[in-house]
Amino acid sequence: MSSKVMELLLEQKARLGSIQAVANVLGVSRTQVSLYLSGTYANRGGRADKLEAKVLEVFGSLKLCPHQQTEITPQSCQEARTAPMPTSDPAKLKLWIACKACPLNPKQQESKAC
């Protein structure tokens, strides 16, 4: 078991509020996360290396969203900035506009380099 992975999972559990929420973000079952946190995942036939890689991929590369002032996954960032313009939800529209001008947006970085 990796102490870095354990630390990331516990941190996200505290931030998101439950093991189920952490599992949802990872796209795995709650049982997998719970067994890993209890130290019995590998003993029960789980592939700890695969779960650890997933945790590091998702939570090891969190970005601080300047608009939302929260940490988000790179996938969430990409989904928000590439989504079609929302026309019926003012909060989503504000986020969409902020994403277009965000310094984390690769298109913004390209335009500054030119």
C-alpha positions, 0 to 999 in steps of 0.5 A, spaced: 500 500 500 502 506 498 502 512 503 501 517 498 495 514 495 492 513 502 493 520 504 490 522 497 484 518 499 483 520 506 484 527 504 478 526 499 474 523 503 474 529 508 473 534 502 468 530 499 464 527 505 464 520 504 467 514 501 461 513 496 463 520 493 470 518 493 468 512 489 464 516 484 469 521 482 474 515 481 469 511 477 470 505 482 465 501 487 465 504 494 467 497 497 474 498 493 475 504 496 473 502 503 477 495 503 483 499 500 482 504 506 482 498 511 488 495 508 484 489 506 483 490 498 489 486 496 488 480 501 481 480 498 484 479 491 483 486 489 488 489 484 491 494 489 496 497 483 490 498 478 486 502 484 493 506 486 494 508 479 487 511 478 487 514 485 494 518 483 491 519 476 485 523 478 487 526 485 494 526 484 493 532 479 488 536 482 487 543 479 485 549 483 479 552 479 480 560 479 473 561 478 470 556 483 476 556 488 476 549 489 480 543 487 477 539 480 480 534 476 483 535 470 477 531 466 472 536 470 476 542 467 476 539 460 469 538 461 467 545 463 471 548 458 469 544 452 462 544 453 457 547 449 454 554 452 449 553 457 443 557 456 438 555 461 443 556 467 446 562 469 451 559 474 453 554 469 453 560 464 458 564 468 463 558 469 463 557 462 465 564 460 470 564 466 473 557 463 474 561 456 478 566 459 481 561 464 489 561 465 489 554 465 485 553 459 490 551 454 487 555 448 488 561 453 496 559 453 496 558 446 494 565 444 499 568 449 504 565 446 503 567 439 
